[in-house]
Amino acid sequence: MKVVWTDAAKRNLRTIHDYIAQNSPAYAQRMVDRLTSRSKQIGVFPLSGRVVPEFEVGQVREVFPAPLPNHLAYST
């Protein structure tokens, strides 16, 4: 499966980076790396995320790149 980041998702990733980088540029980069590597895993294992209960359809899934409170939502 090919993972394509939406423009909004790219902006959100940049916002996360910029916010964390105010205190720790190195940690900000690690967070971006963690999120992007998790998206690569989704490409290899698209069913690895849980079904989003609010949507109740199997095509909308999400993963939680621990220990982050954020999640990556995607459609298969």
One Martini backbone bead per residue (centre of mass of N, CA, C, O) as a GRO file, in nm:
protein
   76
    1MET     BB    1   0.098   0.036   0.022
    2LYS     BB    2   0.043   0.371  -0.033
    3VAL     BB    3   0.161   0.655   0.127
    4VAL     BB    4  -0.030   0.963   0.169
    5TRP     BB    5   0.016   1.286   0.243
    6THR     BB    6  -0.145   1.538   0.336
    7ASP     BB    7  -0.132   1.868   0.364
    8ALA     BB    8  -0.237   1.875   0.656
    9ALA     BB    9  -0.038   1.664   0.769
   10LYS     BB   10   0.217   1.821   0.703
   11ARG     BB   11   0.149   2.066   0.874
   12ASN     BB   12   0.123   1.916   1.142
   13LEU     BB   13   0.411   1.811   1.149
   14ARG     BB   14   0.543   2.090   1.148
   15THR     BB   15   0.408   2.195   1.406
   16ILE     BB   16   0.523   1.985   1.593
   17HIS     BB   17   0.816   2.047   1.541
   18ASP     BB   18   0.820   2.352   1.613
   19TYR     BB   19   0.725   2.323   1.904
   20ILE     BB   20   0.951   2.133   2.010
   21ALA     BB   21   1.202   2.306   1.902
   22GLN     BB   22   1.195   2.531   2.115
   23ASN     BB   23   1.343   2.314   2.324
   24SER     BB   24   1.411   2.055   2.101
   25PRO     BB   25   1.540   1.978   1.807
   26ALA     BB   26   1.611   1.678   1.841
   27TYR     BB   27   1.332   1.579   1.940
   28ALA     BB   28   1.171   1.677   1.700
   29GLN     BB   29   1.307   1.486   1.496
   30ARG     BB   30   1.231   1.222   1.637
   31MET     BB   31   0.925   1.257   1.603
   32VAL     BB   32   0.920   1.266   1.298
   33ASP     BB   33   1.055   0.991   1.259
   34ARG     BB   34   0.840   0.825   1.406
   35LEU     BB   35   0.597   0.902   1.228
   36THR     BB   36   0.717   0.822   0.949
   37SER     BB   37   0.783   0.526   1.019
   38ARG     BB   38   0.490   0.445   1.080
   39SER     BB   39   0.386   0.500   0.792
   40LYS     BB   40   0.558   0.278   0.663
   41GLN     BB   41   0.426   0.043   0.814
   42ILE     BB   42   0.147   0.082   0.691
   43GLY     BB   43   0.235   0.010   0.401
   44VAL     BB   44   0.301  -0.292   0.483
   45PHE     BB   45   0.061  -0.287   0.732
   46PRO     BB   46  -0.257  -0.180   0.688
   47LEU     BB   47  -0.400  -0.368   0.933
   48SER     BB   48  -0.252  -0.274   1.209
   49GLY     BB   49  -0.469  -0.100   1.273
   50ARG     BB   50  -0.735   0.031   1.416
   51VAL     BB   51  -1.053   0.068   1.423
   52VAL     BB   52  -1.257   0.335   1.406
   53PRO     BB   53  -1.531   0.363   1.604
   54GLU     BB   54  -1.676   0.622   1.480
   55PHE     BB   55  -1.705   0.477   1.181
   56GLU     BB   56  -1.753   0.159   1.142
   57VAL     BB   57  -1.509   0.102   0.936
   58GLY     BB   58  -1.242  -0.084   0.806
   59GLN     BB   59  -1.090   0.155   0.639
   60VAL     BB   60  -1.071   0.308   0.914
   61ARG     BB   61  -0.765   0.388   1.071
   62GLU     BB   62  -0.532   0.355   1.361
   63VAL     BB   63  -0.238   0.489   1.517
   64PHE     BB   64   0.002   0.476   1.804
   65PRO     BB   65   0.295   0.646   1.858
   66ALA     BB   66   0.461   0.561   2.094
   67PRO     BB   67   0.406   0.796   2.357
   68LEU     BB   68   0.188   0.935   2.203
   69PRO     BB   69  -0.120   1.115   2.185
   70ASN     BB   70  -0.116   1.077   1.903
   71HIS     BB   71  -0.243   1.009   1.567
   72LEU     BB   72  -0.287   0.790   1.285
   73ALA     BB   73  -0.492   0.835   1.016
   74TYR     BB   74  -0.650   0.590   0.787
   75SER     BB   75  -0.701   0.453   0.457
   76THR     BB   76  -0.752   0.138   0.270
   0.00000   0.00000   0.00000
